Each structure stands twice: as structure tokens, then as C-alpha cells.
Amino acid sequence: MSAGTPSDVQLAAERMWGTAAGGALNPAVHALELAMWQAQTRYDAAFQARHFADDFVEFGRSGRVYDRKTIVMTHGPAIDARLMAMRHHRLAPGVMLATYDSCVRQADGELWHAHRSSIWCLRNAAGQT
């Protein structure tokens, strides 16, 4: 294989990644986004190492900006969240935009609602945000 030629693994991953035209859900991106909201994967060091890109950046509900160093954690509060109106859009080959609404129940019972988005990139046959 010459330099710049995709490997069989990369080609298979791109096929799995799909196109998600018109907001249709992509199963791989959907599973990754849901995993970010489940304690058993969200607080798993190996999962985070694989799926949080080195150049990760997040804008929180409050407007606070987080980077990979501040967002990676191996323990935290229980996550009680509902994700609604999930849509996916292919921005470029191997790049997907996930948009959705979240409703997160806080420890005191208060519900926090937010519009959210994530950009997922296919890197080394793994999705990274």
C-alpha cells in the first residue's frame, strides 16, 4: 500500500460510519454519543483515551470552556439524563455532527435542559469527539 492510501480497516470503518444524509441517525455515532452519557463508559479511562481527541474542546451549558485535560475523569456523579431529538449530519468524509437536546436531573431534582452538539471524527478506525 502506498502512502496516503487508506487501509482495509480504514475503508471498513468509513463504510460503517456511513453518510447520515438529512439528519438520519448513524448507528456508530449514536452509540458513541449515548456512551458519553452512561457512567460505565463516561468514567472509563480506556473509553475516554480512545474517544476524546487530543484537541477536544467543549462549551458547557453554562458557557464554560473545557479541554481534554479538564473533561477526562474516572469517577463522578451518577448521570440521570434523557437525550431527545438526536440528528446526525455528515460534514465531510469521516466527520459527523450530532445535534440533540438533553434533560439532566441534578442531585436536588432540578432539571437542566440544553441544546447540544458534538463533532465526531473517524480517526484510526475509532470515533473521536
Disulfide bonds with the S-S distance in Angstrom:
none
